[in-house]
Amino acid sequence: MQKLGGCAGECWGGFVGCLVRRKQVDASVARAEGFQLAKRLSVFDLIAIGVGATIGAGVYILVGTVAKEQTGPAITISFLIAGIAAGLSALCYAELACRCPSAGSAYHYSYLCVGEGVAWLIGWSLILEYTLGGAAVARGISPNMAVFFGGPDKLPAFLTRPTILGIVVDPCAAVLVFIITGLLCTGIKESSLAQGIITTINVIALLFIIVVGGYVGFKTQWVGYKVPGGYFPYGANGVLAGSATVFFSYVGFDAVTSTAEEVKNPQRDLPIGIGVSLFTCCVLYMLVSAVVIGLVPCSQLDPDTPIASAFASYGMNGAVYVITIGSVTALCAALIGGILPQPRILMAMARDGLLPSFFADINKRTHVPVKSTIATGIFIASLAFSMNVDQLAGMVSVGTLLAFTAVAISVLILRYIPPETTLLQSPSPESEFNNDNKDLTQKDKGDEVRRRKMAAWSISIVCAGVIVFASAASAKAIPIVPRVALCGLGSAALLSGVAVLTSIDQDDARLTFGETGGFLCPFVPFLPVACILVNTYLLINLGIGTWIRVSVWLVIGVLVYVLYGRKHSLLVDAVYMPIMDENEHEIDDIS
């Protein structure tokens, strides 16, 4: 047996031991202690949550900006490429959500497969993502409603943004956040129903754009595509750059996995919910962009209101109101999808002892984490009221991409080197086991140890190769010769690691890890590695300013973990027994 001593005393292997310790996959302990959420979500609820969280106001804005500056008419291809890239992460999420259907999403999967340190980093980054994302969405609602009142100058007093002590505040945004927070406190089924209604209105507005815009486009012979430079005026590089920009229009599907513990049949419904919501969003994005770009040449699109301006150019002012309704409902749905996951992540971290138990409390009547939801609402409302977070929007992407990368790595670990120890909550004198038959399987054990070491080193080499390759490919300031050399070195490490993983067997223990059955990610190791590569490249290209701001938040997170999390973790006094030895012990007890 192996014992992890308390971090306050002697932690196994020192501080590093705290970072790599992993919790067990079975959530029965949490259920026994009453930390169980209500299983009330169906596959249709999941699709509503996924589509609502994904289709924000981005499609109403990005179409004009990206087409005008990066892709031209080929923005539809950019949406397709970005959808495929997001699909890589979605497939990884789907397997882990089936295997480990518990609250916490990427934080939970990282804790099971990678370790406490990475899990804390992912959870802390996701808190930042949902907070800033929710505040940005809330502040965007009142300006979009200006159309209904004849313009920004004619907004009623309750929608205006007064200046207090030199700060432009937004009372409407804060009130809206509190309303959504109250809705989420009533129960997950009620929340998903409201999300479904709002999302339906948004989808109807998008279908209106597609049908009416398509009719006008056929009538005018798609004048927007008859422009100098053809369909690809900025070439393949422009299309790829546009894909990187619109990629973040797809990231809302992770809200589905955050509700995994509340799904009636997670093994069946979670993969369907993730897949259908992502596919639906991709199709809608492509059709809307294809229609809007065909109505008006992309150089003439208004970057702030591209769809509304395209219809207005044909004198269809009535359509502008429908588009505005779609934009406002999209923002409301995105706000629900942004606030919904954060209390569940806080709850999952508090369950594990990394945050105070206050956040883990489940309301007995509504079966949702009410205290965490209220705390989340207050935090987001405060930001939405007091500051414009548009300049911090890049920080939202860091949490998303870190989570996607961690999930892909977790799939590789689950397939090749799943945990080989089982967790006991406390040592017991009866936990001694008999080793009489140990010599009979010594050769098989030796082969298995070598296979696991090869797999572990290969996964590490793949990750290192990805970092070197992506960094060199993005570092345009470096001279061409060392840049090419670093790209070659990184790609060689990446390919060699993948080759080794392809040549060795996957671990049989993956078949019994967590819940059995459900979805399995295809094309392992190629698909998870491609996911790691795409997300790492996007992370590196977020810009130095974004990383400086994120570093401040991460430093705060490190301090919270060092001063509180590592000392209060439920794994402080955990005892681990090798699974093989545990099985032998059980056999001896039976005999």
C-alpha positions in Angstrom: 0.0 0.0 0.0 1.0 3.6 -0.5 0.0 6.4 1.8 -0.1 10.1 1.0 0.7 12.0 4.1 -0.8 15.4 4.8 0.6 18.2 2.9 0.9 20.2 6.1 3.3 17.5 7.3 5.2 15.3 4.9 3.4 15.0 1.6 4.2 11.9 -0.5 7.1 13.0 -2.6 6.9 16.5 -1.2 4.8 19.2 -2.8 4.9 17.5 -6.2 3.2 14.5 -4.6 0.2 16.8 -3.8 0.1 17.9 -7.5 0.0 14.4 -9.0 -2.4 12.7 -6.6 -5.6 11.5 -8.2 -9.0 10.9 -6.8 -11.0 7.7 -7.5 -13.6 7.6 -10.2 -16.4 6.3 -8.1 -18.7 9.1 -6.8 -20.6 6.9 -4.4 -18.9 8.6 -1.4 -20.3 12.0 -2.5 -23.8 10.4 -3.0 -23.7 8.8 0.4 -23.0 12.2 2.0 -26.0 13.7 0.4 -24.2 15.7 -2.3 -26.4 14.3 -5.1 -28.0 16.5 -7.7 -31.4 15.6 -9.2 -31.3 13.5 -12.3 -34.0 15.3 -14.4 -32.4 16.2 -17.7 -33.3 14.4 -21.0 -31.4 14.5 -24.3 -33.7 17.4 -25.5 -32.7 19.4 -22.4 -29.1 18.8 -23.1 -29.4 19.9 -26.8 -31.2 23.1 -25.6 -28.4 23.8 -23.1 -25.7 23.1 -25.7 -27.2 25.1 -28.5 -28.2 28.0 -26.2 -24.8 28.2 -24.7 -23.0 28.0 -28.0 -25.0 30.3 -30.3 -24.4 33.6 -28.6 -24.3 37.0 -30.3 -21.0 36.0 -32.0 -22.7 34.9 -35.2 -24.5 38.3 -35.4 -21.1 40.1 -35.2 -18.3 37.8 -36.3 -19.7 37.3 -39.8 -19.0 40.9 -40.7 -15.7 41.4 -38.9 -14.1 38.1 -40.1 -15.4 38.3 -43.6 -14.2 41.9 -44.0 -10.8 41.5 -42.6 -9.7 37.9 -42.9 -11.7 35.5 -45.2 -13.9 37.3 -47.7 -16.8 35.2 -48.9 -14.9 32.1 -47.8 -16.0 32.6 -44.2 -18.4 29.6 -44.6 -15.3 27.4 -45.0 -13.8 29.0 -41.9 -16.9 28.1 -39.9 -16.7 24.5 -41.2 -13.0 24.1 -40.3 -13.6 25.6 -36.8 -16.5 23.3 -36.3 -14.4 20.2 -37.2 -11.7 21.4 -34.8 -14.2 21.9 -32.0 -15.6 18.5 -32.8 -12.2 16.9 -31.9 -12.6 18.2 -28.4 -16.3 17.3 -28.3 -15.4 13.6 -29.1 -12.9 13.6 -26.2 -15.4 15.2 -23.9 -18.1 12.7 -24.9 -16.0 9.6 -23.8 -15.0 11.1 -20.5 -18.6 12.4 -19.8 -19.9 8.8 -20.3 -17.1 7.2 -18.1 -17.3 9.8 -15.4 -20.7 11.4 -15.3 -20.2 13.7 -12.4 -20.3 17.5 -12.0 -17.1 19.5 -12.7 -16.6 18.7 -16.4 -12.9 19.2 -17.4 -11.9 19.8 -13.8 -13.3 16.4 -12.8 -11.7 14.5 -15.7 -8.3 16.1 -15.0 -8.5 15.2 -11.3 -9.2 11.6 -12.2 -6.6 11.1 -15.0 -3.8 13.7 -14.6 -3.7 14.9 -11.0 -4.7 17.5 -8.4 -2.4 20.3 -9.6 -3.7 20.3 -13.2 -7.2 19.8 -12.0 -6.9 22.9 -9.8 -5.4 24.9 -12.7 -8.3 23.9 -15.0 -11.0 24.6 -12.4 -9.5 28.0 -11.5 -9.2 28.9 -15.2 -12.8 27.9 -15.8 -14.0 30.1 -13.0 -12.3 33.1 -14.8 -13.8 32.0 -18.1 -17.4 31.8 -17.0 -17.2 35.0 -14.9 -15.7 37.2 -17.6 -17.8 35.6 -20.3 -21.0 36.1 -18.3 -20.2 39.7 -17.5 -19.4 40.5 -21.2 -22.6 38.9 -22.4 -24.7 40.8 -19.8 -23.2 44.2 -20.8 -24.0 43.5 -24.5 -27.8 43.2 -24.0 -28.9 46.8 -23.5 -27.0 48.2 -26.6 -28.7 45.5 -28.7 -32.1 46.5 -27.4 -31.6 50.1 -28.6 -33.1 49.2 -32.0 -36.5 48.7 -30.4 -36.5 52.3 -29.0 -35.2 54.0 -32.1 -31.5 54.2 -31.3 -29.0 54.4 -28.4 -30.0 58.0 -27.7 -33.6 57.1 -27.1 -33.1 54.3 -24.6 -35.3 54.5 -21.4 -33.6 55.4 -18.2 -33.4 51.8 -16.9 -31.4 50.7 -20.0 -28.9 53.6 -20.1 -25.4 53.4 -18.8 -24.8 56.4 -16.4 -21.3 57.4 -15.3 -20.6 57.3 -11.6 -17.2 58.5 -10.3 -15.8 58.3 -13.8 -17.0 54.7 -14.2 -19.6 53.8 -16.9 -22.0 51.4 -15.0 -24.7 49.1 -16.4 -27.5 48.6 -13.9 -29.6 46.7 -16.6 -26.8 44.1 -16.9 -26.6 43.5 -13.2 -30.4 43.2 -12.8 -30.5 40.7 -15.7 -27.8 38.6 -14.1 -29.7 38.5 -10.8 -32.9 37.4 -12.7 -31.0 34.6 -14.4 -29.4 33.6 -11.1 -32.8 33.4 -9.5 -34.1 31.2 -12.4 -31.1 28.8 -12.0 -31.9 28.5 -8.3 -35.4 27.1 -9.0 -34.1 23.8 -10.3 -32.3 22.3 -13.3 -35.4 21.3 -15.1 -36.9 24.7 -14.8 -33.7 26.3 -16.0 -33.4 24.0 -19.0 -37.0 24.7 -19.9 -36.4 28.4 -20.0 -33.2 27.8 -21.9 -35.2 25.7 -24.4 -37.8 28.4 -25.0 -35.2 31.2 -25.4 -33.1 29.1 -27.7 -36.1 28.2 -29.8 -36.8 31.9 -30.4 -33.2 32.4 -31.4 -33.1 29.5 -33.8 -36.4 30.7 -35.4 -34.7 34.1 -36.0 -31.7 32.4 -37.6 -34.0 30.3 -39.8 -35.8 33.5 -40.8 -32.4 35.0 -41.8 -31.6 31.9 -43.9 -35.0 31.6 -45.6 -35.7 35.2 -46.3 -32.1 36.1 -47.0 -31.9 33.1 -49.3 -35.0 34.2 -51.2 -33.5 37.7 -51.7 -30.2 36.2 -52.7 -31.6 34.1 -55.4 -33.7 37.0 -56.6 -30.6 39.3 -56.8 -28.3 36.6 -58.1 -26.0 36.7 -55.0 -24.3 39.9 -55.8 -22.1 39.6 -52.7 -20.1 36.8 -54.3 -19.4 38.7 -57.4 -16.4 40.6 -56.0 -12.8 41.1 -57.1 -10.5 38.4 -55.8 -13.1 35.7 -56.0 -14.2 33.4 -53.2 -10.8 33.3 -51.6 -9.5 36.9 -51.7 -7.2 36.4 -48.8 -6.1 32.9 -49.7 -5.8 29.8 -47.6 -4.0 31.7 -44.8 -7.0 34.1 -44.5 -9.4 31.1 -44.2 -7.3 29.5 -41.5 -6.9 32.8 -39.6 -10.7 33.2 -39.8 -11.1 29.6 -38.5 -9.1 30.5 -35.4 -11.2 33.6 -34.8 -14.6 31.9 -35.2 -13.4 28.7 -33.3 -14.6 30.3 -30.0 -18.1 30.5 -31.4 -18.3 26.7 -30.7 -17.0 26.4 -27.2 -20.4 26.5 -25.4 -20.9 22.7 -25.7 -18.8 22.1 -22.5 -21.9 23.5 -20.6 -23.5 20.1 -21.5 -20.9 18.1 -19.7 -21.1 20.3 -16.6 -24.6 18.9 -16.0 -23.6 15.3 -16.4 -24.6 14.4 -12.9 -28.1 15.6 -13.5 -28.7 13.5 -16.7 -31.2 10.6 -16.5 -29.2 8.4 -18.8 -25.7 9.9 -19.2 -24.2 7.0 -21.2 -26.7 7.5 -24.0 -27.8 11.1 -23.7 -24.5 13.0 -23.1 -22.8 12.0 -26.4 -26.1 12.7 -28.3 -26.5 16.1 -26.6 -22.9 17.1 -27.3 -22.9 15.9 -30.9 -26.3 17.2 -32.0 -25.8 20.6 -30.4 -22.4 21.1 -32.0 -23.6 19.9 -35.4 -26.7 22.1 -35.2 -24.6 25.1 -34.4 -22.1 24.4 -37.2 -24.9 24.1 -39.8 -26.6 27.3 -38.7 -23.4 29.2 -38.7 -22.5 28.1 -42.2 -25.9 28.8 -43.6 -26.3 32.2 -42.0 -22.8 33.3 -43.1 -23.3 32.0 -46.7 -26.6 33.9 -47.0 -25.4 37.2 -45.5 -22.2 37.3 -47.5 -24.2 36.7 -50.6 -26.5 39.6 -50.0 -23.9 42.4 -49.7 -20.2 42.4 -50.7 -18.2 41.8 -47.5 -16.4 45.1 -47.9 -19.7 46.9 -47.4 -20.8 45.0 -44.3 -21.1 46.9 -41.1 -18.7 45.1 -38.7 -20.9 45.8 -35.7 -24.3 44.8 -37.2 -23.5 42.9 -40.4 -26.8 40.9 -40.7 -29.1 43.8 -39.9 -27.2 46.2 -42.2 -27.3 43.6 -45.0 -31.1 43.4 -44.8 -31.5 47.1 -44.3 -29.6 47.7 -47.6 -32.6 46.1 -49.4 -35.1 48.3 -47.5 -36.2 45.4 -45.3 -36.3 47.4 -42.1 -38.9 45.1 -40.6 -36.4 42.2 -40.7 -34.1 44.2 -38.6 -36.4 43.8 -35.6 -36.6 40.1 -36.1 -32.8 40.0 -36.2 -32.5 42.1 -33.1 -34.9 39.7 -31.3 -32.6 36.9 -32.3 -29.6 38.7 -31.1 -31.1 39.6 -27.7 -32.4 36.1 -27.1 -29.0 34.7 -28.2 -27.4 36.8 -25.5 -29.9 35.7 -22.9 -29.4 32.1 -23.8 -25.6 32.5 -23.7 -25.9 34.2 -20.3 -27.8 31.2 -18.9 -25.2 28.8 -20.5 -22.4 30.9 -19.0 -23.7 31.0 -15.4 -25.1 27.4 -15.3 -21.7 25.5 -15.3 -19.8 27.7 -12.8 -21.7 26.7 -9.6 -21.3 23.1 -10.5 -17.5 23.5 -10.9 -17.3 25.3 -7.6 -19.4 22.5 -6.0 -17.1 19.8 -7.5 -14.0 21.6 -6.2 -15.6 22.0 -2.7 -16.6 18.4 -2.6 -12.9 17.5 -3.1 -11.9 19.9 -0.3 -10.1 22.3 -2.5 -12.6 25.1 -1.7 -14.7 25.7 1.4 -17.6 23.3 1.9 -20.0 26.3 1.6 -19.9 25.9 -2.2 -20.8 22.2 -2.0 -24.2 22.6 -0.3 -27.1 21.3 -2.3 -30.6 22.7 -1.6 -32.9 19.9 -0.4 -35.9 21.2 -2.3 -34.5 22.3 -5.7 -31.5 19.9 -5.7 -29.2 22.5 -7.1 -26.1 24.2 -5.5 -28.0 27.3 -4.5 -25.3 28.9 -2.5 -22.7 28.5 -5.3 -25.2 29.8 -7.8 -25.9 32.9 -5.7 -22.2 33.6 -5.1 -21.6 33.2 -8.9 -24.5 35.6 -9.7 -23.2 38.3 -7.3 -19.7 38.1 -8.7 -20.8 38.3 -12.3 -23.4 41.0 -11.6 -20.7 43.1 -9.8 -18.4 42.9 -12.8 -21.2 43.5 -15.3 -22.3 46.6 -13.4 -18.9 48.2 -12.8 -16.6 47.5 -15.7 -16.4 46.9 -19.4 -14.8 43.5 -19.8 -14.4 43.7 -23.6 -10.6 44.2 -23.2 -10.4 41.1 -21.1 -12.3 38.9 -23.6 -9.1 37.1 -24.6 -8.8 35.8 -21.0 -12.0 33.8 -21.6 -10.3 31.8 -24.3 -7.5 30.7 -22.0 -9.8 28.7 -19.7 -11.6 27.1 -22.7 -8.4 26.0 -24.5 -6.7 24.8 -21.3 -9.8 22.7 -20.5 -9.9 21.3 -24.1 -6.2 20.4 -23.9 -6.5 18.7 -20.5 -9.5 16.6 -21.6 -7.6 15.4 -24.7 -4.6 14.4 -22.5 -6.9 12.7 -20.1 -8.3 10.5 -22.9 -4.7 9.4 -23.8 -4.0 8.7 -20.1 -7.3 6.8 -19.7 -6.6 4.6 -22.8 -2.9 3.9 -22.1 -2.1 4.4 -18.4 -5.3 4.5 -16.4 -4.8 4.7 -12.6 -3.4 1.4 -11.3 -4.2 2.1 -7.7 -7.5 2.1 -5.8 -8.2 4.6 -3.1 -9.0 3.7 0.5 -10.2 6.5 2.7 -8.3 5.3 5.8 -5.7 2.6 6.5 -6.8 -0.5 8.2 -4.9 -3.4 9.9 -6.9 -5.9 7.8 -5.6 -4.4 4.6 -2.6 -6.7 4.5 -2.6 -9.1 1.5 -1.0 -12.4 0.5 1.8 -12.4 -2.0 2.1 -16.2 -2.4 1.2 -16.2 -6.1 3.2 -13.1 -6.9 6.0 -15.0 -8.6 3.6 -16.8 -10.9 2.8 -13.5 -12.8 6.1 -11.7 -12.4 6.9 -11.8 -16.1 3.5 -10.5 -17.1 3.8 -7.7 -14.5 7.2 -6.8 -15.8 5.9 -6.5 -19.4 3.0 -4.4 -18.2 5.3 -2.0 -16.2 7.4 -1.6 -19.4 4.4 -0.9 -21.5 3.1 1.7 -19.1 6.5 3.4 -18.9 6.7 3.6 -22.7 3.2 5.0 -22.9 3.8 7.6 -20.2 7.0 8.7 -21.9 5.4 8.8 -25.3 2.5 11.0 -24.0 5.0 13.3 -22.4 7.1 13.5 -25.6 3.9 14.2 -27.7 3.0 17.1 -25.4 6.6 18.5 -25.5 6.7 18.2 -29.3 3.4 20.0 -29.7 4.6 22.9 -27.5 7.9 23.2 -29.4 6.2 22.9 -32.8 3.4 25.3 -32.1 5.7 27.8 -30.5 8.2 27.8 -33.4 5.4 28.0 -36.0 3.9 31.0 -34.2 7.2 32.9 -33.5 7.4 35.0 -36.6 10.1 37.2 -35.1 12.6 34.3 -35.0 14.9 34.0 -38.1 13.7 31.4 -40.6 16.6 28.9 -40.1 16.2 28.3 -36.3 12.5 28.5 -36.7 12.4 25.7 -39.3 14.8 23.7 -37.1 12.6 24.0 -34.1 9.6 23.1 -36.1 11.4 20.0 -37.4 12.5 19.1 -33.8 9.0 19.5 -32.5 7.3 17.6 -35.3 9.9 14.7 -35.0 9.1 14.4 -31.2 5.4 14.6 -32.0 5.5 11.9 -34.7 7.8 9.6 -32.7 5.5 9.8 -29.7 2.4 9.0 -31.8 4.2 6.2 -33.5 5.0 4.5 -30.2 1.5 5.0 -28.9 0.2 3.4 -32.1 2.5 0.4 -31.8 1.7 -0.5 -28.2 -1.5 -1.9 -26.8 -4.0 0.1 -25.0 -4.6 -0.8 -21.3 -7.4 -3.3 -20.7 -8.2 -1.4 -17.5 -9.8 1.4 -19.6 -12.7 -1.0 -20.2 -13.6 -1.0 -16.5 -12.7 2.6 -15.6 -15.8 4.4 -14.3 -19.1 3.6 -15.9 -19.1 0.8 -18.5 -20.6 1.3 -21.9 -21.3 4.6 -23.6 -19.4 6.4 -26.2 -15.7 5.7 -27.1 -13.6 8.4 -28.7 -12.5 7.1 -32.2 -9.0 7.2 -33.8 -7.0 7.2 -30.6 -4.2 8.3 -30.3 -4.5 10.4 -33.5 -7.7 12.4 -32.7 -6.7 13.4 -29.1 -3.2 14.4 -30.3 -4.7 16.5 -33.1 -6.9 18.2 -30.5 -3.9 18.9 -28.3 -2.1 20.4 -31.3 -5.0 22.7 -32.4 -5.7 24.0 -28.9 -2.0 24.5 -28.0 -1.5 26.5 -31.2 -4.5 28.7 -30.4 -3.3 29.2 -26.8 0.1 30.4 -27.9 -1.4 32.8 -30.4 -3.6 34.6 -27.9 -1.0 37.3 -27.4 1.4 38.4 -24.7 -1.1 40.9 -23.2 -3.7 38.3 -22.6 -1.2 35.9 -20.9 0.1 38.7 -18.7 -3.4 39.4 -17.4 -4.2 35.6 -17.1 -0.9 35.1 -15.1 -2.2 37.5 -12.4 -5.3 35.3 -12.0 -3.2 32.1 -12.0 -0.9 33.4 -9.4 -3.9 34.2 -7.1 -5.0 30.6 -7.8 -1.6 29.2 -6.8 -1.8 31.1 -3.5 -5.3 29.9 -2.8 -4.2 26.3 -3.5 -1.1 26.5 -1.4 -2.7 28.2 1.6 -6.0 26.3 1.5 -6.6 23.7 -1.1 -3.6 21.3 -0.6 -4.2 21.3 3.1 -7.9 20.6 3.0 -8.0 18.2 0.1 -9.8 15.0 0.8 -6.7 13.1 -0.4 -4.5 14.5 2.3 -4.7 11.3 4.3 -5.6 9.0 1.4 -4.2 5.5 1.2 -3.7 3.8 -2.1 -3.6 0.0 -2.8 -2.4 -1.4 -6.1 -5.5 -2.8 -7.9 -3.7 -6.1 -8.7 -2.8 -6.6 -5.1 -6.4 -5.6 -4.0 -7.8 -8.3 -6.3 -5.4 -10.9 -4.9 -6.4 -9.9 -1.4 -10.1 -10.3 -2.3 -9.4 -13.8 -3.7 -7.5 -14.8 -0.6 -10.4 -13.6 1.6 -12.9 -15.7 -0.4 -10.7 -18.8 -0.2 
